[in-house]
């Protein structure tokens, strides 16, 4: 891919993501804010590492004095040797314990960040997941959090020690000999300017690389979830071509990133040799002229050797530092997402099941409303059928009852109280929702049925008998202890829906929503399930969406949807008696 074309794509990607970028200082500040709960542990670890650097600097000064005394054959050499060795040992011990404590603090911080991220995701509205690819969300809580982890585990302590070491060396040199020290400081300025200027292109390509990584991961997740369709329609070549293009873009972006790194690192190392060169050239001449003590010259040479190490470390870590700051931007963006509105003073009491829609309008952030003036009244205990063509607004209507989405106009009353005044947690606790896309978790059959509810095996077995599910349960080798794979890959679609029914019945909700819930169940089971449901839900409110109109014939009220409107409503017998009714047209079209 041509560089100009890739750069144009990169700019579009960075602009499209709409992530608020911040400066390096702001990024470091935000990263440190993530460690707020473990701040003292982290600071204690860094303090030990700082002490190790200070001990090392003292050892350097002692070494210079030792060499001076050796050249002049003075007394007290043994004491200086022991002092030098002791300081080196103390520095090594402090670095070891500081590193161990840093790793412990880092693990605690990362665990805390991941928990906070998941808690944040649970508070986001369903609309967020409609707009974000699952791969992008996965990238935020894996790859980006790992970038934050590298900052705390490898970069923070090492960079602070490197910066402190550089500052201490500069201060020590200025104290020992101000004139000579200023020369060394002046020769270090090109390195700092070079690093400062070239960090921007590095950060830009890191953002592009992370964005492309998220896109590739999202596409992988999409294709893995759709392998059945890919295989059925022989789409492997088509998918491979699309994926290959994304991977190639990511490859070229990463290649440009590494080229910048390959240029920056050796250049910084070369620039770091300038102080050593001037010390050897100027200092050596001054020693020969007896205008500079040998001890000071040795100390400066030793300081320069120690100065190279932290500078090289910072040059090597510049990409990792920018990577951590870029990851921090993306993690922060997730924390900034708007949450579902909650209020502690909202209504929180048992739901009876009286539901009233008053002229409801709704959209999914599109130009056209999917619901337009929907009004109906479902009294407690009524069975409401919702019918109509695909896209008519049935699912959108029932999604509003548990407040999964927001409506733009009108009002919804639950037991006479506006829905906005209800606690969402309380409201959803009393609503059971089953659709044809059943969610099955990896775990035992029992865990998938009870879903953290306080239910014993006897209650589960009684429910299985009511649903006439015994012979299906017998096909599971370990019964309720049988392992069910993620998405229920090792069970049939009908069995997944039966599990969903049992899960819902054990919850015993006051309002039940069935959105094509028996689409994958055969007619015999469908009849048995509805018979059982109507018994168990005699005093509860049910909303049933079905394309097979025979399913809603016994409902107390049938709502007929067309283009986001309720065009007809009434019982089955009333609607069929109306001449040229849309409901009769649907019956004829579906052969019911």
Secondary structure as UniProt FT lines:
FT   HELIX           3..17
FT   HELIX           24..33
FT   TURN            34..35
FT   HELIX           36..38
FT   HELIX           39..72
FT   HELIX           77..123
FT   HELIX           126..131
FT   HELIX           134..141
FT   HELIX           143..150
FT   HELIX           151..155
FT   HELIX           156..176
FT   HELIX           178..225
FT   HELIX           227..232
FT   TURN            233..234
FT   HELIX           236..278
FT   HELIX           279..283
FT   HELIX           284..288
FT   TURN            289..290
FT   HELIX           294..336
FT   TURN            344..345
FT   STRAND          355..362
FT   STRAND          371..378
FT   TURN            380..381
FT   STRAND          383..388
FT   TURN            390..391
FT   HELIX           394..401
FT   TURN            402..403
FT   STRAND          409..414
FT   TURN            415..416
FT   STRAND          417..418
FT   HELIX           419..421
FT   HELIX           424..429
FT   STRAND          431..435
FT   STRAND          443..444
FT   HELIX           445..450
FT   TURN            451..452
FT   HELIX           457..466
FT   TURN            467..468
FT   HELIX           470..474
FT   TURN            477..478
FT   HELIX           479..481
FT   STRAND          483..484
FT   HELIX           486..488
FT   TURN            489..490
FT   HELIX           493..507
FT   STRAND          511..515
FT   TURN            517..520
FT   HELIX           523..536
FT   TURN            537..539
FT   STRAND          541..545
FT   HELIX           549..552
FT   TURN            553..554
FT   STRAND          557..562
FT   TURN            563..564
FT   STRAND          565..570
FT   HELIX           572..577
FT   TURN            579..580
FT   HELIX           582..590
//
